[in-house]
Amino acid sequence: MAEDFTLTQAEGTWVVRAGGAVLGESKGALEMHEGDLDPVVYFPREDIATAFLDESDHATHCPKKGDASYYSIVTKSKTLENAAWSYEAPIAAAAQIKGYLAFHPSDDVAVERV
């Protein structure tokens, strides 16, 4: 079983880019560390251009955070399926990430501190 997660204020300014466009920039991001997994940066929803996101039918359940809803990122050249997620109603231990979005870093999606 993985260790419990820790959630802290992400230092500095964070940006998420996809398809050559900046989807969001935030000084209010949160950083989650969970066991041996890579850290995940959660962006406040109000700092993301949600017009680039389409809600998908995909969903997952985490016993430590709750049910995750997924979003595809629509760029000029393609749609990046299930590339972002959020916990709309997280369990109490993860309440801080309600209203935040996280993104799967890939060749098409960059999440970085600037």
Backbone as JSON Lines, residues from 0, in Angstrom:
{"i":0,"aa":"M","n":[0.85,-1.19,0.0],"ca":[0.0,0.0,0.0],"c":[0.89,1.25,0.0]}
{"i":1,"aa":"A","n":[0.56,2.19,-0.85],"ca":[1.33,3.43,-0.93],"c":[1.15,4.27,0.32]}
{"i":2,"aa":"E","n":[2.13,5.11,0.58],"ca":[2.03,6.02,1.71],"c":[0.92,7.02,1.47]}
{"i":3,"aa":"D","n":[0.45,7.63,2.54],"ca":[-0.53,8.71,2.39],"c":[0.11,9.87,1.67]}
{"i":4,"aa":"F","n":[-0.7,10.72,1.12],"ca":[-0.19,11.87,0.38],"c":[0.05,13.06,1.31]}
{"i":5,"aa":"T","n":[0.92,13.96,0.84],"ca":[1.1,15.25,1.5],"c":[0.81,16.32,0.46]}
{"i":6,"aa":"L","n":[0.22,17.4,0.91],"ca":[-0.18,18.48,0.03],"c":[0.39,19.77,0.59]}
{"i":7,"aa":"T","n":[1.14,20.49,-0.26],"ca":[1.74,21.75,0.17],"c":[1.53,22.81,-0.91]}
{"i":8,"aa":"Q","n":[1.72,24.06,-0.53],"ca":[1.69,25.15,-1.51],"c":[2.88,24.97,-2.44]}
{"i":9,"aa":"A","n":[2.64,24.97,-3.74],"ca":[3.74,24.86,-4.71],"c":[4.48,26.2,-4.76]}
{"i":10,"aa":"E","n":[5.77,26.16,-4.62],"ca":[6.56,27.39,-4.61],"c":[6.65,27.99,-6.0]}
{"i":11,"aa":"G","n":[6.55,29.3,-6.07],"ca":[6.73,30.02,-7.32],"c":[5.5,30.03,-8.2]}
{"i":12,"aa":"T","n":[5.74,30.31,-9.47],"ca":[4.68,30.37,-10.47],"c":[4.74,29.12,-11.34]}
{"i":13,"aa":"W","n":[3.6,28.5,-11.55],"ca":[3.5,27.28,-12.35],"c":[2.67,27.55,-13.59]}
{"i":14,"aa":"V","n":[3.03,26.89,-14.69],"ca":[2.31,27.05,-15.94],"c":[2.01,25.67,-16.52]}
{"i":15,"aa":"V","n":[0.9,25.58,-17.24],"ca":[0.57,24.37,-18.0],"c":[0.35,24.8,-19.44]}
{"i":16,"aa":"R","n":[1.02,24.06,-20.37],"ca":[0.93,24.35,-21.81],"c":[0.51,23.08,-22.54]}
{"i":17,"aa":"A","n":[-0.25,23.28,-23.62],"ca":[-0.62,22.16,-24.49],"c":[-0.83,22.69,-25.9]}
{"i":18,"aa":"G","n":[-0.34,21.97,-26.88],"ca":[-0.52,22.37,-28.26],"c":[0.01,23.75,-28.57]}
{"i":19,"aa":"G","n":[1.07,24.17,-27.89],"ca":[1.66,25.47,-28.13],"c":[0.96,26.62,-27.42]}
{"i":20,"aa":"A","n":[-0.1,26.33,-26.7],"ca":[-0.85,27.38,-25.99],"c":[-0.68,27.24,-24.49]}
{"i":21,"aa":"V","n":[-0.67,28.38,-23.82],"ca":[-0.66,28.38,-22.35],"c":[-2.11,28.2,-21.89]}
{"i":22,"aa":"L","n":[-2.36,27.12,-21.17],"ca":[-3.7,26.87,-20.65],"c":[-3.92,27.56,-19.3]}
{"i":23,"aa":"G","n":[-2.84,27.8,-18.6],"ca":[-2.97,28.45,-17.31],"c":[-1.64,28.75,-16.67]}
{"i":24,"aa":"E","n":[-1.68,29.71,-15.77],"ca":[-0.51,30.12,-14.99],"c":[-0.99,30.46,-13.6]}
{"i":25,"aa":"S","n":[-0.27,29.99,-12.59],"ca":[-0.75,30.19,-11.22],"c":[0.37,30.34,-10.22]}
{"i":26,"aa":"K","n":[0.13,31.23,-9.26],"ca":[0.98,31.35,-8.08],"c":[0.31,30.67,-6.9]}
{"i":27,"aa":"G","n":[-0.88,30.11,-7.12],"ca":[-1.65,29.47,-6.06],"c":[-1.79,27.97,-6.22]}
{"i":28,"aa":"A","n":[-0.86,27.35,-6.97],"ca":[-0.92,25.91,-7.2],"c":[-0.55,25.14,-5.93]}
{"i":29,"aa":"L","n":[-1.04,23.91,-5.87],"ca":[-0.72,22.99,-4.78],"c":[0.09,21.83,-5.33]}
{"i":30,"aa":"E","n":[1.01,21.31,-4.53],"ca":[1.84,20.18,-4.95],"c":[1.55,18.99,-4.05]}
{"i":31,"aa":"M","n":[1.2,17.87,-4.7],"ca":[0.88,16.65,-3.96],"c":[2.0,15.63,-4.14]}
{"i":32,"aa":"H","n":[2.45,15.08,-3.03],"ca":[3.42,13.98,-3.02],"c":[2.7,12.77,-2.46]}
{"i":33,"aa":"E","n":[2.78,11.67,-3.21],"ca":[2.09,10.45,-2.79],"c":[3.0,9.26,-3.01]}
{"i":34,"aa":"G","n":[3.51,8.71,-1.9],"ca":[4.39,7.55,-1.99],"c":[5.57,7.81,-2.91]}
{"i":35,"aa":"D","n":[5.84,6.84,-3.8],"ca":[6.96,6.93,-4.73],"c":[6.58,7.55,-6.07]}
{"i":36,"aa":"L","n":[5.35,8.03,-6.19],"ca":[4.89,8.64,-7.44],"c":[5.51,10.02,-7.63]}
{"i":37,"aa":"D","n":[5.6,10.45,-8.89],"ca":[6.06,11.81,-9.16],"c":[5.09,12.81,-8.55]}
{"i":38,"aa":"P","n":[5.57,13.95,-8.08],"ca":[4.66,14.97,-7.54],"c":[3.65,15.41,-8.59]}
{"i":39,"aa":"V","n":[2.46,15.78,-8.15],"ca":[1.4,16.28,-9.03],"c":[1.07,17.7,-8.61]}
{"i":40,"aa":"V","n":[1.03,18.59,-9.6],"ca":[0.7,19.99,-9.34],"c":[-0.78,20.2,-9.68]}
{"i":41,"aa":"Y","n":[-1.52,20.73,-8.73],"ca":[-2.94,21.04,-8.9],"c":[-3.1,22.55,-9.04]}
{"i":42,"aa":"F","n":[-3.77,22.96,-10.11],"ca":[-3.99,24.37,-10.41],"c":[-5.38,24.8,-9.99]}
{"i":43,"aa":"P","n":[-5.52,25.98,-9.37],"ca":[-6.88,26.48,-9.11],"c":[-7.63,26.61,-10.44]}
{"i":44,"aa":"R","n":[-8.86,26.14,-10.46],"ca":[-9.66,26.15,-11.69],"c":[-9.73,27.55,-12.31]}
{"i":45,"aa":"E","n":[-9.8,28.58,-11.46],"ca":[-9.93,29.94,-12.0],"c":[-8.66,30.41,-12.72]}
{"i":46,"aa":"D","n":[-7.55,29.7,-12.57],"ca":[-6.3,30.06,-13.25],"c":[-6.13,29.3,-14.58]}
{"i":47,"aa":"I","n":[-7.1,28.49,-14.95],"ca":[-7.02,27.67,-16.16],"c":[-8.06,28.15,-17.18]}
{"i":48,"aa":"A","n":[-7.65,28.2,-18.45],"ca":[-8.57,28.55,-19.54],"c":[-9.4,27.29,-19.84]}
{"i":49,"aa":"T","n":[-10.49,27.14,-19.11],"ca":[-11.28,25.92,-19.21],"c":[-12.0,25.76,-20.55]}
{"i":50,"aa":"A","n":[-12.0,26.79,-21.39],"ca":[-12.58,26.67,-22.73],"c":[-11.84,25.62,-23.56]}
{"i":51,"aa":"F","n":[-10.58,25.31,-23.19],"ca":[-9.8,24.29,-23.89],"c":[-10.09,22.88,-23.38]}
{"i":52,"aa":"L","n":[-10.92,22.75,-22.36],"ca":[-11.19,21.45,-21.75],"c":[-12.59,20.97,-22.08]}
{"i":53,"aa":"D","n":[-12.69,19.69,-22.45],"ca":[-13.98,19.04,-22.65],"c":[-14.09,17.91,-21.65]}
{"i":54,"aa":"E","n":[-15.16,17.9,-20.86],"ca":[-15.35,16.83,-19.89],"c":[-15.53,15.51,-20.62]}
{"i":55,"aa":"S","n":[-14.86,14.48,-20.14],"ca":[-14.97,13.16,-20.77],"c":[-15.82,12.25,-19.88]}
{"i":56,"aa":"D","n":[-16.1,11.08,-20.38],"ca":[-16.87,10.1,-19.62],"c":[-15.99,9.29,-18.68]}
{"i":57,"aa":"H","n":[-14.69,9.43,-18.82],"ca":[-13.74,8.66,-18.01],"c":[-13.78,9.12,-16.56]}
{"i":58,"aa":"A","n":[-13.69,8.18,-15.64],"ca":[-13.65,8.49,-14.21],"c":[-12.83,7.4,-13.52]}
{"i":59,"aa":"T","n":[-12.21,7.78,-12.41],"ca":[-11.48,6.81,-11.6],"c":[-11.81,7.06,-10.13]}
{"i":60,"aa":"H","n":[-11.47,6.08,-9.3],"ca":[-11.68,6.24,-7.86],"c":[-10.36,5.99,-7.14]}
{"i":61,"aa":"C","n":[-10.03,6.87,-6.23],"ca":[-8.86,6.73,-5.36],"c":[-9.39,6.64,-3.93]}
{"i":62,"aa":"P","n":[-9.03,5.6,-3.19],"ca":[-9.53,5.5,-1.82],"c":[-9.06,6.62,-0.9]}
{"i":63,"aa":"K","n":[-7.99,7.33,-1.28],"ca":[-7.45,8.41,-0.45],"c":[-7.96,9.79,-0.83]}
{"i":64,"aa":"K","n":[-8.46,9.91,-2.09],"ca":[-8.9,11.23,-2.55],"c":[-10.36,11.26,-3.01]}
{"i":65,"aa":"G","n":[-10.89,10.16,-3.47],"ca":[-12.27,10.1,-3.92],"c":[-12.38,9.83,-5.41]}
{"i":66,"aa":"D","n":[-13.48,10.29,-6.02],"ca":[-13.76,10.06,-7.43],"c":[-13.2,11.21,-8.28]}
{"i":67,"aa":"A","n":[-12.44,10.85,-9.31],"ca":[-11.86,11.84,-10.2],"c":[-12.66,11.92,-11.5]}
{"i":68,"aa":"S","n":[-12.91,13.15,-11.94],"ca":[-13.52,13.42,-13.24],"c":[-12.4,13.81,-14.19]}
{"i":69,"aa":"Y","n":[-12.51,13.42,-15.45],"ca":[-11.44,13.68,-16.41],"c":[-11.9,14.64,-17.51]}
{"i":70,"aa":"Y","n":[-10.91,15.3,-18.11],"ca":[-11.14,16.27,-19.17],"c":[-10.14,16.03,-20.29]}
{"i":71,"aa":"S","n":[-10.59,16.2,-21.51],"ca":[-9.69,16.16,-22.66],"c":[-9.33,17.6,-23.01]}
{"i":72,"aa":"I","n":[-8.1,17.79,-23.46],"ca":[-7.63,19.11,-23.85],"c":[-7.77,19.21,-25.37]}
{"i":73,"aa":"V","n":[-8.46,20.23,-25.82],"ca":[-8.66,20.44,-27.25],"c":[-7.67,21.5,-27.73]}
{"i":74,"aa":"T","n":[-6.74,21.08,-28.6],"ca":[-5.78,22.01,-29.17],"c":[-6.16,22.26,-30.63]}
{"i":75,"aa":"K","n":[-5.41,23.11,-31.3],"ca":[-5.69,23.4,-32.72],"c":[-5.52,22.16,-33.59]}
{"i":76,"aa":"S","n":[-4.57,21.29,-33.23],"ca":[-4.25,20.16,-34.1],"c":[-4.82,18.82,-33.64]}
{"i":77,"aa":"K","n":[-5.16,18.67,-32.35],"ca":[-5.68,17.38,-31.88],"c":[-6.33,17.51,-30.52]}
{"i":78,"aa":"T","n":[-6.99,16.44,-30.12],"ca":[-7.6,16.37,-28.81],"c":[-6.78,15.4,-27.96]}
{"i":79,"aa":"L","n":[-6.37,15.84,-26.79],"ca":[-5.58,15.03,-25.87],"c":[-6.54,14.41,-24.86]}
{"i":80,"aa":"E","n":[-6.88,13.16,-25.1],"ca":[-7.91,12.48,-24.31],"c":[-7.49,12.31,-22.84]}
{"i":81,"aa":"N","n":[-8.4,12.65,-21.95],"ca":[-8.24,12.42,-20.51],"c":[-6.91,12.94,-19.98]}
{"i":82,"aa":"A","n":[-6.5,14.11,-20.44],"ca":[-5.2,14.67,-20.07],"c":[-5.24,15.5,-18.79]}
{"i":83,"aa":"A","n":[-6.44,15.76,-18.27],"ca":[-6.58,16.53,-17.03],"c":[-7.63,15.88,-16.16]}
{"i":84,"aa":"W","n":[-7.53,16.12,-14.86],"ca":[-8.53,15.57,-13.95],"c":[-8.75,16.48,-12.77]}
{"i":85,"aa":"S","n":[-9.86,16.23,-12.09],"ca":[-10.17,16.96,-10.87],"c":[-11.0,16.08,-9.96]}
{"i":86,"aa":"Y","n":[-10.99,16.42,-8.7],"ca":[-11.83,15.77,-7.69],"c":[-12.9,16.78,-7.31]}
{"i":87,"aa":"E","n":[-14.08,16.61,-7.87],"ca":[-15.17,17.57,-7.65],"c":[-15.71,17.5,-6.22]}
{"i":88,"aa":"A","n":[-15.68,16.32,-5.65],"ca":[-16.16,16.12,-4.27],"c":[-15.19,15.18,-3.56]}
{"i":89,"aa":"P","n":[-13.98,15.66,-3.27],"ca":[-12.99,14.78,-2.65],"c":[-13.39,14.38,-1.23]}
{"i":90,"aa":"I","n":[-12.8,13.28,-0.78],"ca":[-13.05,12.89,0.6],"c":[-12.39,13.93,1.52]}
{"i":91,"aa":"A","n":[-12.75,13.9,2.78],"ca":[-12.32,14.95,3.73],"c":[-10.81,15.14,3.76]}
{"i":92,"aa":"A","n":[-10.04,14.06,3.7],"ca":[-8.58,14.17,3.79],"c":[-7.97,14.94,2.61]}
{"i":93,"aa":"A","n":[-8.71,15.01,1.5],"ca":[-8.21,15.7,0.31],"c":[-9.03,16.94,-0.04]}
{"i":94,"aa":"A","n":[-9.74,17.46,0.91],"ca":[-10.66,18.58,0.66],"c":[-9.98,19.78,0.02]}
{"i":95,"aa":"Q","n":[-8.69,19.98,0.27],"ca":[-7.97,21.14,-0.27],"c":[-7.92,21.15,-1.8]}
{"i":96,"aa":"I","n":[-8.04,19.99,-2.46],"ca":[-7.92,19.97,-3.92],"c":[-9.27,20.16,-4.63]}
{"i":97,"aa":"K","n":[-10.32,20.35,-3.88],"ca":[-11.61,20.65,-4.51],"c":[-11.48,21.97,-5.26]}
{"i":98,"aa":"G","n":[-11.95,21.99,-6.51],"ca":[-11.85,23.21,-7.32],"c":[-10.51,23.37,-8.01]}
{"i":99,"aa":"Y","n":[-9.67,22.34,-7.98],"ca":[-8.36,22.37,-8.63],"c":[-8.33,21.36,-9.77]}
{"i":100,"aa":"L","n":[-7.45,21.59,-10.73],"ca":[-7.25,20.7,-11.87],"c":[-5.79,20.27,-11.92]}
{"i":101,"aa":"A","n":[-5.57,19.01,-12.28],"ca":[-4.22,18.49,-12.48],"c":[-4.11,17.99,-13.92]}
{"i":102,"aa":"F","n":[-2.88,17.91,-14.42],"ca":[-2.64,17.56,-15.81],"c":[-1.58,16.47,-15.9]}
{"i":103,"aa":"H","n":[-1.79,15.52,-16.84],"ca":[-0.8,14.48,-17.1],"c":[0.3,15.06,-17.98]}
{"i":104,"aa":"P","n":[1.51,15.25,-17.45],"ca":[2.61,15.72,-18.31],"c":[2.9,14.66,-19.38]}
{"i":105,"aa":"S","n":[3.18,15.11,-20.58],"ca":[3.48,14.22,-21.7],"c":[4.25,15.0,-22.75]}
{"i":106,"aa":"D","n":[4.43,14.38,-23.91],"ca":[5.08,15.1,-25.01],"c":[4.23,16.29,-25.45]}
{"i":107,"aa":"D","n":[2.9,16.21,-25.2],"ca":[1.97,17.25,-25.64],"c":[1.56,18.22,-24.54]}
{"i":108,"aa":"V","n":[1.83,17.86,-23.29],"ca":[1.39,18.68,-22.15],"c":[2.59,18.93,-21.23]}
{"i":109,"aa":"A","n":[2.87,20.2,-20.98],"ca":[3.98,20.56,-20.1],"c":[3.42,21.23,-18.84]}
{"i":110,"aa":"V","n":[3.88,20.77,-17.69],"ca":[3.56,21.38,-16.4],"c":[4.91,21.74,-15.79]}
{"i":111,"aa":"E","n":[5.13,23.06,-15.62],"ca":[6.47,23.45,-15.15],"c":[6.43,24.74,-14.34]}
{"i":112,"aa":"R","n":[7.45,24.84,-13.51],"ca":[7.64,26.06,-12.73],"c":[8.41,27.05,-13.6]}
{"i":113,"aa":"V","n":[7.95,28.3,-13.63],"ca":[8.61,29.32,-14.45],"c":[9.26,30.37,-13.58]}
